């Protein structure tokens, strides 16, 4: 494993453990998005050139959805990411190609070195249905719009690729 992956997983586990203590009596299967992603996600360590898809910073969910709409051969991912300079795990969205290489349209340029991602790959139909139904980009941070279904039950079988 890479140093940044070890660091990212340590950060996620620490956040999840803290939230587990705070929400100790919660009836939900997962007490945090961090725990949901830790238990269902996977690492993404290899990036490819994202220049053709360059989007605005801080709009990863929206921009990845819009790219996905025009390039359905790609897959939409959500989870957490860090780079060499970040000291916290950032909730983030990115795309992957058919060999699971990261295409990140919003973390581009020389500032983002050593980017490491940990998350889940969603089924494209699920992503489109979710955005259409909730009118919000982003799945994990919009779970409240579905009465916390992901935290209560986990991912539906049809949601993940």
Residue pairs with C-beta under 8 A, 6 or more apart in sequence:
1 43
2 45
2 114
2 116
4 82
4 83
4 84
4 114
4 115
4 116
5 43
5 45
5 116
5 118
7 82
7 116
8 80
8 81
8 82
8 89
8 116
8 118
9 38
9 118
11 80
11 82
11 88
11 89
12 34
12 37
12 38
12 80
12 89
12 118
13 34
13 38
15 32
15 34
15 89
16 31
16 32
16 34
16 35
16 38
19 31
19 32
19 34
19 35
20 31
20 32
20 35
22 31
23 31
23 32
24 31
27 152
28 148
28 151
28 152
29 151
29 152
29 153
29 154
30 36
30 39
30 150
30 151
30 154
31 151
32 151
33 91
33 140
33 141
33 143
33 150
33 151
34 80
34 89
36 140
36 150
36 151
36 154
36 155
37 79
37 80
37 118
37 119
37 120
37 140
38 118
40 120
40 154
40 155
40 160
41 79
41 118
41 119
41 120
42 118
42 119
42 120
42 121
43 116
43 117
43 118
44 77
44 94
44 96
44 100
44 101
44 102
44 116
44 117
44 118
44 119
45 116
45 117
46 100
46 101
46 102
47 101
47 102
47 103
47 104
47 115
48 97
48 101
48 102
48 103
50 103
50 104
50 105
50 108
51 108
53 63
53 67
53 95
53 103
53 105
54 105
54 108
55 63
55 64
55 66
55 67
55 105
55 106
56 63
56 106
57 106
57 107
58 106
59 106
60 92
60 93
60 94
60 104
60 105
60 106
60 107
61 78
61 93
61 137
61 138
61 141
62 137
62 138
63 105
63 106
64 76
64 77
64 93
64 94
64 95
64 105
64 106
65 76
65 93
65 127
65 131
65 137
67 74
67 95
67 103
67 105
68 74
68 75
68 76
68 95
68 124
68 127
69 128
71 95
72 124
73 97
73 98
74 95
74 96
74 97
74 103
75 95
75 96
75 97
75 121
75 122
75 124
75 161
76 93
76 95
76 121
76 122
76 124
76 127
77 93
77 94
77 95
77 96
77 102
77 117
77 119
77 120
77 121
77 122
78 91
78 92
78 93
78 119
78 120
78 122
78 138
78 139
78 140
79 91
79 92
79 117
79 118
79 119
79 120
79 140
80 89
80 90
80 91
80 92
80 117
80 118
80 119
81 89
81 90
81 92
81 94
81 104
81 107
81 115
81 116
81 117
81 118
81 119
82 88
82 89
82 90
82 115
82 116
83 107
83 111
83 112
83 113
83 114
83 115
83 116
84 113
84 114
85 111
85 113
91 140
91 141
92 107
92 117
92 119
93 138
94 102
94 103
94 104
94 105
94 107
94 117
94 119
95 102
95 103
95 104
95 105
96 102
96 103
96 121
97 103
100 121
102 115
102 117
104 112
104 115
104 117
107 115
120 155
120 160
121 160
121 161
122 139
122 159
122 160
122 161
123 158
123 159
123 160
123 161
124 161
125 158
126 156
126 158
126 159
126 160
127 139
130 139
130 142
131 137
134 142
134 145
134 146
136 142
136 145
139 150
140 150
143 149
143 150
143 151
149 156
